[in-house]
Amino acid sequence: MSKATEQMMDQENMAEQIGSFVEQLDLSTSAPLELSFECRRVVICGMGGSAISGDILADFSYASSELPVSVVRGVQMPSWAGDDSLVLITSYSGDTKETLELYAQAREAGCSIIGISSGGALEEACNEDGLMHVKLPVGIPPRSALGHLLGCQGNILESLGVSPCRSAIREALPALREARDSMSSDGDDNPARILALRLKDRIPVVYSYPYMTSSALRWKNQFNENSKMIAFHGTIPEFNHNEIEGWMQGGNDKPCIPVFLYDTDPPEMLRHMMNASLETMREKGLDVEVVEISGGDILEKNLKSIMYGDYTSLYLAYLNSVDPSPVKSISSLKDRIKAALARHAEEKAARKAAKEEERKAAEETPAPRKKKDKKQSE
């Protein structure tokens, strides 16, 4: 496929947005912040592309922070979140229904809150409530704003002394630029283009070590949104306790293909487990794709892996003859959910009004007179 054909297909220039990841990280971590929040735990709330940055930081902080860093997707704050918790409410648009619900619950629980968005209802709520809000650049698909989101959150965590995220991001920038150069080229040796050709017409199932779960999830999400493909993800060694049976007994005649994100310098025990899994599958004659990932620390490995997956998803979109940017199904579903929630709110208000009317009617109706006891009257 020619470069001109790819550009015609990529109407909103997803290629440029993916390539801007490094500059986004550089810009959003260019200067440390001055913050004075006291906390014993951090909760990062978001959905979809606005949540994956939290997953990346949670993976890194697992081994680099004395405080727990948790990610919440959905509409329910954990019961333990309270006045000792710092909550980063993250919604690129600022209008994500689930995240706004978490904002309300965090406020009620007495948590310290920092809002992160490009505007919307979240910014308005933070301003009204006198809470800190970090404004992101506007006009980017949420999944393409990952560098801004990640750098912003990482800067916050390091400024609070939670985890050295900002420093680790900045140390990784030269390696990320080098990786981008190799994966954005038109050459036949571009590893992301080569992998895309191998994955065409297949269903990728992306596996990683536990500390790279965030990048495996990002691969899956980018295949879903950019390539318009179904995809899944899992982890090693959990794979060895369940999924291996499915692959061995039913993997040969299915379109699924395992893609292993292979850290070249993992803990020794995990290396042996990963190698044993690969050998077992290959002996069965299964097609297996191994993507080697190297880096100085967990964060650099995840960021390089994410860049690899982003470019692979882009080239798969071209091979699938689809524009990677529009997400019509997601937009349609969000409209349907919005309408359903509006109907629910109306029904709830109507039930409340009806109960109030019943209460008023009961108060206005005089109580029936009690009949005198016959013996007393005599």
C-alpha positions, 0 to 999 in steps of 0.5 A, a space after each residue: 500500500 502506498 503512502 498516498 493511499 494511507 494518507 487518503 484513508 487516514 482522514 483525521 491523521 491518526 498517524 500524526 497523533 500517534 507520533 505526537 506521543 513523545 512530544 506530549 510527554 515532553 511538554 506535560 512533564 517539562 516542569 515540576 508542580 508545587 502541590 501540598 496534598 497530604 494522602 496515604 493512598 491515590 485513586 485514579 478514576 477514568 474510563 477508556 482512553 482516559 484511564 489507561 494512563 492510570 494503569 501505566 502509573 499503577 504498574 510502575 508505582 507497584 514497585 516504586 511507591 510506598 503508597 498504594 496507587 489504584 485505578 477505578 473504572 465504573 461508577 463506584 468508589 471503593 469503600 475505603 476511599 476517604 479523607 486520607 485519599 487523593 483522587 485524580 478524576 480524569 476525563 479527557 472530554 470532562 463529560 464522561 458520565 461514569 467519571 462525573 459520578 465518581 467525582 460526586 462520590 469522592 466529594 461525598 467521601 471527603 477525598 482530596 480531588 484534582 480534576 484533569 480534563 480538556 474542559 466540560 462538566 468536570 472543569 465546571 464542577 471543580 471551579 464551582 467547588 474550589 478544587 484544583 483542575 488541570 486543563 488539557 489541550 483540546 481537540 484530540 481523540 481521548 486515546 490520542 491524548 495519552 501523553 498529555 494525560 500520563 505526563 500530567 498524572 505522573 507529574 502530580 504523583 512525583 510532585 507529591 512524593 508518591 512515585 518518581 514518575 515524572 523523572 522516569 518519563 523524562 529519562 525514557 524520552 530519547 529511547 521513545 524518539 528512537 523507537 518512533 523513528 523505527 516504527 514510523 518509517 516506510 521501510 521494509 524493516 519497520 517492525 510494526 508494519 511487519 507485525 501488522 501483516 502477520 496479524 491481518 485477518 486474525 484475532 490477536 490475544 495479547 499477553 504480558 507479564 503482570 507489570 506490563 498489563 497496562 500496555 497489553 490492555 492498550 494494545 487490545 484497546 487500540 486494535 479495537 478502536 483504530 483497527 476496528 478489530 476484536 482483540 483480547 489480553 491476558 497475563 503470564 503466569 495466570 495464562 499457565 493456570 487456565 488459558 493454555 488449556 483452551 489454546 492447546 485443545 482448540 487453538 489450531 483451527 481458530 483465527 485467534 493468534 497469541 501475541 506475547 509482549 516479551 520483556 528481554 530482562 524480566 525477573 528470572 522466574 517469570 522468564 522461565 514461565 514465559 519460555 515454557 508457555 511459548 515452547 508448549 504452544 510451538 510444540 503444538 504447532 500454534 502460530 505465536 508472535 513474540 514482540 521483544 521489549 527492552 528498557 531501563 525500567 518498567 515505565 520505559 518498557 511499557 511506553 515503548 510497548 505502547 508505541 509498538 502497539 499503537 503503530 501496529 494498530 494504525 497499519 492494521 487499520 490501513 490493511 483493513 481499509 478503514 479510517 482509524 480515527 472515527 469511533 461511530 459505534 462508541 459514539 452511538 452507544 454513548 448517545 443511547 446511554 445518555 438517553 437511557 440515563 435521562 429517562 431514568 432520571 425522569 422516572 426517578 423524579 416522577 416517582 419522587 413527585 408522586 410520593 410527595 403528592 401522596 404524603 401531602 394528600 395524607 396530611 390534608 385528609 382528616 383522620 377518621 373519628 374513632 367510634 366510642 366504645 358501647 360500654 363506655 357510652 352506657 
